[in-house]
Amino acid sequence: MPTMTAAQRRAQARAEYDAFIRGCPTNQLLGRLSDKWVSLVVAALSTAPMRYSDLSRKLAGVSPKMLTQTLRALERDGILTRTVTPSVPVRVDYELTPLGTSLAHLLTAVKDWAETHFDEVHAARERYDAESAVS
């Protein structure tokens, strides 16, 4: 068995990623990206950088703790950047990175789909519930 360099081992591991395996890093990443607040934060930032308070107002129902955790996780993953401008009070802006912008196209499409098709989904739910109640 030939010896592989570290770069070759990393390349092989990337080729073998399988999101269906729980321990796979891509499975963990999909878990992060499927979070409701992640999708909404990325969609909100897809149009322009925003301050924390602007995001908080835009995302109705998000708690300050959840918004902070979501922003920190997205910054750690390289999806957004946090820029602090020294002023009184301190100004903090959040902006998507190029990686985040590529993700925003996908998540915004899902958000748009949900907004477009909710009436159909709601009608299907009502039909299902009515049929299940009869059974």
N, C-alpha and C positions, 0 to 999 in steps of 0.2 A: 504494500500500500504506500503510494508516494506521499511525501510530506507536503502539507499545504501551508502557505503563508497566512498570516492573520487576515490580510485583505481578501484572499481567496476563500477563507472560511466565512467571512462576512458576506461575500457575494453569494456563496452557496446558501447561507441561511436566508438571505433575502429572496432567493429563487424558491425557497421552500416555505415561505410564509403561507399560512393557511388560516384564514379568519374563522373557520369553523372549529378550530381547536382552541379550547378555553385558555390555555397557557400562552398562546401565540400573541406576540406584541400587537399584531394587527387587530386581533379580537379585542384587546384592551382599548386600542384607539377607537374602534367602532363603538365601544361602550361609551366612551367619552363624547364622541360626536353625536350619538343618538340622544343625548340629554336635551330636554326641551329648552332649557335656558341657554345652552351652548348654541343651539340653532337660532334662537331669537337674538342673542347678542351678535352673532356673526351676521345675520341678516340686517340688523339695525346698523352695524358699522359698514355694511357694504356700500352705503351711499356717501358717507363722509365720516371723518373722525368725530368722536363725541366725548364729552366730559362725563364723569361718573354720574353727576346729577341728571344730565340729559338722558343717559341710558336708564337710570332708575325711573324717570317719568315715562319714558317710551315703553318700558317693559312692565306693564301693569301686573301687580301681584308678586313681583320678585322681592324677596326680603333683602335687606342690606347685606346680611351674612352670605346668602346664596349668590348675590351678584358679585360680591368680593371674591368668593371662592371660585366662581366661574371665570372671572377676569384673570385671576392668578393662574388658574389651570391653563387657560388659553395662551397666556403670556409664556408660561413654561414650555408649552408645546410649540411655540414659534408661530402661533396663529395671529397674534396681535402684539403690538408694542405699546408700552406705557411711557408717556413722556411727561416729566414733571417740570413745570415752569415756575421758577421762584418768583413769587409775588405775594401780596396779602389780599385775600387768602391764597394759598398755594394752588396753582392750576394743574390739574392732571388730565391729560388727553389720552384716549385710546384709539388706535388705528390698526387696521388690518395690515399684515405683512403681505408680500406677494404670495406666500403659501396660503395665508388666510383668504386672500382674494380669490384664489383658485377654488377653495372650499366654499366660499360665499356663493359662487355660481350654482353649485349643487344644492346647498341648503336653501337658498332663496327660491330655487325652482320647486323644492318640496313645499315650502311655505305657500308659494303661489298656487300650487296644486291643491293644497288643503283649503285655501280661501275660495278657489274656483269650484271645488267639488263637494264642499261640506253639505250642501242641501241634498245631494244624491246619497251621501253616506248616512245622513240623518234619516232620510226616507227608508233606506235599507235597514237601519237599526230598528225603526218603528215596525216595519214588516216582520222582521225576525222576532222581535219581542211579542208581537201579536200572534204569530204562528206558534211560538214557544208557550204562550199562555194557554192556547187551545189544547196542546198536547198533553 
